Amino acid sequence: MNELQLGLIGTGIVILLGVVAYNAWQSSKVKRRIPRSMKGGSQGMVPAAAEHEDERPFIEPSLPAAGKSHPVSAERREPTLARTAVDASHTPPAEDVPEAPDTAQAPAPVEEASPAQIADAATHDDGAPKSNEPSEPKPQASNPKPAAPAGNAAIAPAVVDERIDCVVNLPLGGTINAERVLPLAQRMRRAGGKAVHVEGWVEDPPHWELLRSGGRYTQLRMAVQLANRAGPLNEVEFSEFISQVQTLADAVDALPELPDMMETVGKARDLDSFAAQCDAQLSVNVLSDGAPWSANYIQAVATQDGLLLSRDGTRFVKLDTRQNPVFTLQFGDTNFLRDDLTYKGGDLITLLLDVPVADEDLLPFRLMCDYAKSIGQRIGGRVVDDQRRLLPEAALTGIETQLMSLYARLEQRGLPAGTLSTRRLFGQ
């Protein structure tokens, strides 16, 4: 090995030692710059989002001093009534059934129930007898079996009603479990703007019911609503429904007998025409005798009286003992969830009765008028009409007389006011 080779080797060693020394120096500089909170590994690291967790904005309704509630709750507490004095064409969905009212605190908006929960609630919506008298079972022309005993409290009445639905039976070759068809049926909730229901026939005791987990059925039936406040079933909606029927029939190997489209659409138009003749909304107002009321005060009064706040926050709802709506209370255009209730005010309270939706046995118009007088006496107001003119007792009596003829027309059609089928017909 000559001197040149030895010199090159020595130079290489020197360069290598220099690189190692430089890297060690840079590493020590970086370590000195790392914050103390990050030196202990992942356990000592604090994400940026966690540092500002308490500063994230949230929406919470203004509530009286009785309690404060988050806008999302684990249980449903109020009905979904979409009708207002401003938009007279929008009414509550029949399947939105609230829980029992709680007058100890103001209600808050809650999560939407799943389609299965809504359908299950609808089966119990009309199950209690009116007044103190036993209710008669509704006729079901499409039932191939005898109706279930009326005294069996464990059986809820069927939702499907041939008076307002187009019904298609799906005969089966044997018994099937609900789990086989539930996922598919739950996707068939509407055909256009009309509600669709799927029910199964239970042998013991014999009755129709909305499909439920664990159920065993020997026959199925599908139904689409013929009319609602959006109008009658049209050809496009009928075709969509028939497509759904065929899909379900293929899944269960059934051969349904499909209805004629023109006959069904004609029946829908006839039902819609009848509903238009019986569709009535009545309102009375309470006008302040002095200074305007604050929205915060009106909310406190309505809550104390046991009225429940609607999901959209625009009105309070008076419920009957079966948790069905009787009338609503509105305070101008106030939204009790989004507006500043301390500074929002007005001098007029509006009470609104959706006549076909409320149970006629309760005399809902008289109940609403009595409440208007009561709240007026307590907060300093008088009962007036939409033109702010005093409403004499004689005028209220005349309106009640006219209501009797409307109720009689609904009864004659087999759709008494306040029943499940009637609320579906006059819903959305």
C-alpha positions in Angstrom: 0.0 0.0 0.0 1.6 3.2 -1.1 1.4 6.7 0.5 -1.4 7.9 -1.8 -3.8 5.1 -0.7 -3.0 5.8 2.9 -3.7 9.4 2.4 -7.1 8.8 0.8 -8.1 6.5 3.6 -7.2 9.0 6.2 -9.1 11.7 4.4 -12.2 9.6 4.2 -12.1 8.8 7.9 -11.8 12.5 8.8 -14.8 13.4 6.5 -16.9 10.6 8.1 -16.2 11.7 11.6 -17.0 15.3 10.6 -20.5 14.2 9.2 -21.3 12.3 12.4 -20.3 15.2 14.6 -22.4 17.6 12.5 -25.5 15.4 12.7 -25.2 15.1 16.5 -25.0 18.8 16.8 -28.1 19.4 14.6 -30.1 16.8 16.7 -29.2 18.5 19.9 -30.5 21.8 18.5 -33.9 20.3 17.4 -34.4 18.7 20.8 -34.0 22.0 22.6 -36.8 23.5 20.4 -39.4 20.8 21.1 -42.1 22.1 23.6 -42.1 20.4 27.0 -45.7 19.2 26.5 -44.5 17.0 23.6 -41.4 15.4 25.1 -43.2 12.7 27.0 -44.5 10.8 23.9 -48.1 10.5 22.8 -49.5 10.6 26.3 -48.3 14.2 26.8 -49.5 15.6 23.5 -52.6 17.8 23.5 -54.5 18.1 20.2 -55.3 21.6 19.0 -59.0 20.7 18.9 -59.0 19.7 22.5 -57.5 23.0 23.6 -60.5 24.9 22.2 -63.2 22.3 23.0 -65.0 24.5 25.4 -65.1 27.3 22.8 -67.0 25.5 20.1 -70.4 27.2 19.3 -73.7 25.3 19.9 -77.3 26.1 19.5 -79.5 25.9 22.6 -83.1 27.1 22.9 -84.0 29.9 25.3 -85.9 28.3 28.2 -87.5 29.6 31.4 -85.6 29.4 34.6 -87.2 26.0 35.4 -84.5 24.3 33.5 -82.0 24.4 30.6 -82.1 21.7 27.9 -79.9 20.7 25.0 -81.6 20.8 21.6 -81.0 17.1 21.1 -82.7 14.7 23.5 -82.9 11.0 23.9 -86.6 10.8 23.8 -89.3 12.4 21.7 -91.3 15.0 23.6 -93.4 16.9 21.2 -95.6 16.4 18.1 -94.6 17.4 14.6 -97.2 19.9 13.6 -96.2 21.9 10.5 -99.4 24.0 10.1 -99.1 27.7 10.9 -101.4 30.7 10.6 -99.2 32.0 7.8 -99.1 28.8 5.8 -102.6 27.3 6.0 -101.8 24.5 3.6 -99.2 22.7 5.7 -100.5 20.3 8.4 -99.0 17.8 10.8 -97.9 14.4 9.7 -100.1 11.9 11.2 -97.3 9.5 12.2 -95.5 11.9 14.4 -96.7 10.9 17.8 -95.3 12.8 20.8 -94.5 11.4 24.3 -96.5 12.4 27.3 -96.4 16.1 28.1 -94.1 17.3 30.9 -95.2 20.6 32.4 -92.3 20.8 34.8 -90.0 22.2 32.2 -90.2 23.7 28.7 -89.8 21.1 25.9 -86.8 21.1 23.6 -86.4 19.9 20.0 -85.3 16.3 19.7 -83.9 13.8 17.3 -86.0 12.3 14.5 -87.2 8.8 15.2 -86.2 6.1 12.7 -88.8 5.0 10.2 -89.3 1.8 12.1 -90.0 3.8 15.3 -92.4 6.1 13.6 -94.3 3.2 12.0 -94.4 1.4 15.4 -95.8 4.5 17.1 -98.4 4.9 14.4 -99.9 1.5 15.2 -100.6 2.7 18.8 -101.7 6.1 17.9 -105.4 5.3 17.6 -105.5 2.4 20.0 -107.2 4.0 23.0 -110.9 4.3 23.2 -112.5 7.8 22.9 -114.1 9.3 26.0 -115.2 6.6 28.5 -116.9 4.4 26.0 -115.4 1.3 24.3 -114.5 1.9 20.7 -115.8 -0.2 17.9 -113.2 -2.0 15.7 -112.8 -0.4 12.2 -114.0 -2.5 9.3 -111.1 -3.9 7.2 -112.6 -5.0 3.9 -109.3 -6.5 2.7 -108.9 -8.8 5.7 -109.1 -12.4 4.6 -109.5 -13.5 8.3 -111.9 -12.5 11.1 -111.0 -9.3 12.9 -109.1 -9.5 16.1 -111.1 -9.4 19.3 -111.7 -5.8 20.4 -111.0 -6.6 24.0 -107.4 -7.7 23.4 -105.5 -4.7 24.7 -102.1 -6.1 23.5 -103.1 -5.8 19.8 -102.9 -2.4 18.2 -105.3 -1.7 15.3 -103.9 -1.9 11.8 -102.8 1.3 10.1 -103.8 0.4 6.6 -107.4 1.4 5.8 -109.1 0.8 2.5 -111.1 4.0 2.9 -108.0 6.0 2.3 -105.5 3.5 0.9 -105.0 1.5 -2.2 -104.2 -2.0 -0.9 -102.5 -4.9 -2.6 -102.4 -8.3 -1.0 -99.3 -10.6 -1.3 -100.3 -14.2 -0.5 -97.4 -16.4 0.7 -96.8 -20.1 0.3 -96.0 -20.4 4.0 -94.9 -18.5 7.1 -92.0 -16.0 6.8 -90.0 -14.2 9.4 -90.1 -10.4 9.5 -86.3 -10.1 9.3 -86.5 -11.5 5.8 -88.5 -8.5 4.4 -87.9 -5.7 7.0 -84.8 -4.2 5.4 -86.6 -4.0 2.1 -89.9 -2.8 3.4 -88.2 0.0 5.5 -87.0 1.5 2.2 -90.5 1.6 0.9 -91.9 4.4 3.0 -93.2 6.7 0.2 -94.3 6.7 -3.4 -93.8 10.3 -4.5 -95.6 12.4 -1.9 -97.8 9.6 -0.6 -97.2 7.3 2.4 -96.6 3.6 1.8 -97.2 0.9 4.5 -96.4 -2.8 4.6 -98.3 -5.0 7.0 -98.2 -8.7 7.9 -101.0 -11.1 8.9 -100.5 -12.8 12.3 -102.4 -16.0 12.9 -102.5 -16.1 16.7 -104.4 -14.0 17.6 -105.5 -13.1 14.0 -104.7 -9.5 13.1 -102.8 -7.3 10.7 -99.8 -5.3 12.0 -97.0 -3.2 10.7 -93.9 -5.3 10.2 -91.9 -5.6 13.4 -88.7 -7.4 14.4 -89.5 -11.0 15.5 -92.8 -11.1 13.7 -94.0 -14.2 11.8 -96.5 -13.7 8.9 -98.6 -15.9 6.6 -99.5 -13.0 4.3 -98.3 -9.5 3.5 -100.1 -6.5 2.1 -98.8 -3.2 0.8 -100.8 0.1 0.7 -100.3 3.5 -0.7 -102.3 6.5 0.6 -104.8 7.7 -2.0 -104.8 11.4 -1.0 -103.4 13.9 1.5 -103.3 17.7 1.7 -100.7 17.7 -1.1 -103.4 16.3 -3.4 -104.6 12.9 -4.8 -102.5 10.0 -5.9 -101.4 10.6 -9.5 -100.3 8.2 -12.2 -96.5 8.7 -11.5 -97.0 7.9 -7.8 -99.1 4.9 -8.6 -96.5 3.5 -11.0 -93.8 4.0 -8.4 -95.9 2.1 -5.8 -96.6 -0.8 -8.2 -92.9 -1.0 -8.8 -92.3 -1.3 -5.1 -95.0 -4.0 -4.8 -93.4 -6.0 -7.6 -90.0 -5.7 -5.9 -91.3 -7.0 -2.6 -93.4 -9.7 -4.3 -90.3 -11.0 -6.1 -88.4 -11.1 -2.7 -91.0 -13.3 -1.1 -92.1 -15.3 -4.1 -95.7 -13.9 -4.1 -98.1 -13.3 -7.0 -100.0 -10.1 -6.2 -103.2 -9.0 -8.0 -102.4 -5.5 -9.1 -105.1 -2.8 -9.2 -106.1 -0.9 -12.3 -104.3 2.4 -12.5 -107.2 4.5 -13.9 -109.7 3.1 -11.4 -107.3 3.8 -8.5 -106.4 7.4 -9.6 -110.2 8.1 -10.1 -110.8 6.9 -6.5 -108.0 9.1 -5.3 -109.5 12.2 -6.9 -112.9 11.4 -5.5 -111.4 11.1 -2.0 -109.4 14.3 -2.4 -112.5 16.2 -3.5 -114.4 15.0 -0.4 -111.5 16.0 1.8 -111.4 19.5 0.3 -115.0 20.0 1.2 -114.4 19.0 4.8 -111.0 20.7 5.3 -111.5 23.6 7.8 -109.2 25.5 10.1 -110.5 27.9 12.7 -108.7 30.5 14.7 -109.3 32.9 17.5 -106.9 35.6 18.8 -106.1 37.1 22.2 -105.3 40.9 21.9 -103.4 42.7 24.6 -105.3 45.3 26.6 -102.2 47.3 27.2 -98.5 47.0 26.5 -97.1 44.2 24.2 -96.1 40.9 25.7 -92.6 39.6 25.4 -92.0 36.2 23.7 -90.3 35.0 26.8 -93.4 35.7 28.9 -95.7 33.9 26.4 -93.4 30.9 26.4 -93.5 30.7 30.2 -97.3 31.0 30.2 -97.8 28.3 27.5 -95.3 25.9 29.2 -97.0 26.4 32.6 -100.4 25.5 30.9 -99.0 22.2 29.7 -98.6 23.1 26.0 -95.7 21.5 24.2 -93.3 23.3 21.9 -93.3 22.0 18.3 -90.1 20.6 16.8 -89.5 23.6 14.6 -90.1 26.0 17.5 -92.9 28.1 15.8 -95.8 27.1 18.0 -97.0 25.4 21.2 -99.4 22.4 20.9 -102.3 21.4 23.2 -102.6 17.6 23.4 -105.4 15.4 24.5 -105.1 12.4 26.8 -104.0 10.2 23.9 -101.2 12.7 23.0 -103.0 13.8 19.8 -103.1 17.5 18.9 -106.1 19.6 19.8 -105.1 23.1 18.9 -101.9 25.2 18.6 -100.7 28.6 20.0 -98.6 31.0 17.9 -97.2 34.4 18.8 -96.8 36.2 15.5 -93.8 34.9 13.6 -91.9 34.1 16.7 -89.6 31.1 16.6 -89.1 30.1 20.2 -85.9 28.2 19.5 -84.1 30.7 17.3 -85.3 34.2 18.3 -84.1 36.3 21.2 -87.2 35.9 23.4 -86.3 38.8 25.6 -86.5 41.4 22.9 -89.1 39.7 20.6 -92.6 40.9 21.4 -96.1 41.4 20.2 -99.7 42.1 21.2 -101.6 39.2 19.5 -101.7 35.5 20.3 -103.3 33.2 17.8 -105.0 29.9 18.6 -105.6 27.6 15.6 -107.8 24.5 15.4 -107.3 22.0 12.5 -110.9 20.7 12.6 -110.5 17.2 11.0 -107.4 16.5 13.0 -108.8 17.0 16.6 -111.1 14.5 18.2 -114.7 15.8 17.9 -115.7 14.2 21.2 -113.6 16.7 23.0 -115.5 19.6 21.5 -112.2 21.1 20.5 -113.5 24.5 19.3 -115.2 25.1 22.6 -112.0 24.0 24.4 -109.9 26.4 22.4 -112.3 29.3 23.0 -112.4 28.6 26.7 -108.6 28.6 26.8 -108.5 31.9 24.9 -110.7 33.5 27.5 -108.7 32.0 30.3 -105.3 33.2 29.0 -106.8 36.6 28.2 -108.0 37.0 31.8 -104.7 35.9 33.2 -102.3 38.0 31.1 -104.6 41.0 30.3 -106.2 40.4 26.9 -109.5 40.0 25.1 -110.7 37.4 22.5 -110.9 38.9 19.0 -111.2 37.7 15.4 -108.6 38.1 12.6 -109.7 41.8 12.1 -109.2 42.4 15.9 -112.9 42.8 16.5 -114.4 41.4 19.7 -115.9 37.9 19.3 -119.3 37.7 21.1 -120.6 34.5 22.5 -123.3 34.4 19.9 -120.7 34.2 17.1 -118.9 31.3 18.8 -122.2 29.4 19.1 -122.9 29.9 15.4 -119.6 28.5 14.5 -120.1 25.4 16.7 -123.4 24.8 14.9 -121.7 24.8 11.5 -119.0 22.4 12.8 -121.7 19.9 13.7 -122.6 19.5 10.0 -118.9 19.1 9.0 -118.5 16.4 11.7 -121.6 14.6 10.4 -120.2 14.6 6.9 -117.0 13.0 8.1 -118.9 10.5 10.1 -121.0 9.6 7.1 -117.9 8.8 5.1 -116.6 6.6 7.9 -113.8 9.0 8.8 -114.7 10.7 12.2 -112.5 13.7 13.1 -109.5 12.9 15.1 -109.1 9.2 14.2 -105.8 7.9 12.8 -107.2 7.5 9.2 -108.6 11.0 9.2 -105.4 12.5 10.5 -103.5 10.7 7.8 -105.9 12.0 5.1 -105.6 15.6 6.3 -101.8 15.3 6.8 -98.9 15.4 4.4 
